[in-house]
């Protein structure tokens, strides 16, 4: 048999379809094609097949629609504990119960891997804490492997798990609440320039709205957008707890109570510069290292009652939403304060990446970044 | 209780059965072609080309017919029912000149005005259009880009695979099938390029401006803190040489589709069609949607290749544009 093209998708994630095909000079010397799938692989699709049957991992193709071409797609949902998993699909062409041609096709599944290199073991709380800010918890992570990893951090204090990040739009709302409508000239100058150049409309357009130029309409749009984010559990919020959602809801409600449309508009416009800086820094900090996306740009453990220790959990998903085993960290709290009031402990995440080249099988150098200033 | 994963046997049956279901749909959608061939039987119709446009979901049939004067005279009227979704587009003579008014639509029928046919011409080319449903197209063609790219020191590479899935649906009637404009959308990640390329002094400046703006916007201002952050913000701005609005303008421009398209390449037989900005509330989106297209036919039922995002060049471009802006600012100062 003269094979003219053999293809297999060169890399895949767990659960991702792996397309495979063979093309040959049509000659019809075979009566049957037998495909043997490795254990754990499932059949997802067949190309150019009219009749087939299967038993366990063996698929028998009795008739093709047209001679000279055959394809299939397979996948594997298993959670592998190695960075690369490789196996072979065997395709046999059979005539008179004899195999006249065999193709062995390697299939490779990759995964992202995150390990904890180092983390703070004990946090000491003293009365010296200024502005309710104490020494941060430092977590050093190492990414190895292939594909994006979406990393989230949560903390258990006294039995309740909470996300350490803040819904970004919640953060923006809080900022707008705190700000004075009569903001500084720098901010106003920037806002005016943006409006004149139509750049604001472009920004709003990026927020998923039609381009609008009416001052009040833009604000109404923004509010509606924030409401949608908070109440309808947009993708960005999928992992937030009910407590987080409730808090964001209360904030939005109080914003509506305290500020008229006009006030909100003034406040938003006067502080647009700040809002845009927040948006920019948020997006920069959420990609601290190659292939790693942090769910939140700023993470904080909120301790409202006296505890001896807290549990931190680093969880991650791949680009298809597959969960990998979360990484637990236990941190002792040594509270030496005379007055034990609630305190926020910032969590500083540092990530190093070693990305595997799926074609050459090598890593691509070492890029380190800290989540925060001076990336 | 142990739940068995979907067995290969069940998967085989499901795939084949879904093919049979679509056959009925195919008959409904393009059955008119068989009927027209039958009506035009005396004129020895031959299919010259049958193509499906994946993007517009339109099919186009080119039929060659042999109609010398003798045969035309024998056929009193030549009528084709106006089947749903079907249209006669034009008729050409043997010199490929369009014959105006050859077919007229009357009472839900297309009627051939034989007196309009070019004298001396015996072969004619009839061009017709139809529509193809999305589910039929999905059964006809399988498209898949990789979810994640492979990264080497220079590029991010996404594999692209495209297959004619069930050639039998259409092969029953034709051997000339061509499916064009098959579109694949690839989500190309770009956000990390910015984190890698924005210089440290710009980041320091942004952080300092953020702190300063937040302080002076507050109702209750602590004079001492304000003075501290103001000095820090001024120093950071002086060393970075760029203001927020300048950074904003620059980044929006760098992240625009018309800039990004310069850093995208696709292997043949794929063609780059468009880059579309993602609707994201950020300065620059996490990903860009890149549309590529290809075509398949019975002779080439598969298309494979890569989309390449020249990541290193893009990062260098971000760095150099920021530096240029700084230099420009320096000259004006």
Interface residues (C-beta under 8 A of the other chain):
Chain A: X5 X7 X9 X10 X11 X12 X13 X16 X17 X19 X21 X23 X37 X42 X43 X44 X45 X46 X47 X48 X49 X50 X51 X52 X53 X54 X55 X56 X57 X58 X59 X65 X66 X69 X71 X73 X77 X146 X147 X148 X175 X178 X179 X180 X183 X184 X186 X187 X190 X193 X194 X199 X202 X205 X206 X207 X208 X225 X270 X271 X273 X274 X276 X277 X278 X279 X280 X281 X282 X283 X284 X286 X287 X288 X290 X291 X293 X318 X319 X320 X355 X357 X358 X359 X360 X364 X365 X367 X369 X373 X374 X375
Chain B: X5 X6 X7 X8 X9 X11 X12 X15 X16 X19 X142 X144 X146 X147 X148 X150 X151 X152 X153 X157 X159 X161 X163 X164 X165 X166 X167 X168 X171 X189 X191 X192 X194 X195 X196 X198 X200 X203 X204 X206 X207 X209 X210 X213 X214 X216 X217 X218 X219 X244 X245 X247 X248 X249 X251 X252 X277 X279 X280 X281 X282 X283 X284 X285 X286 X298 X301 X302 X304
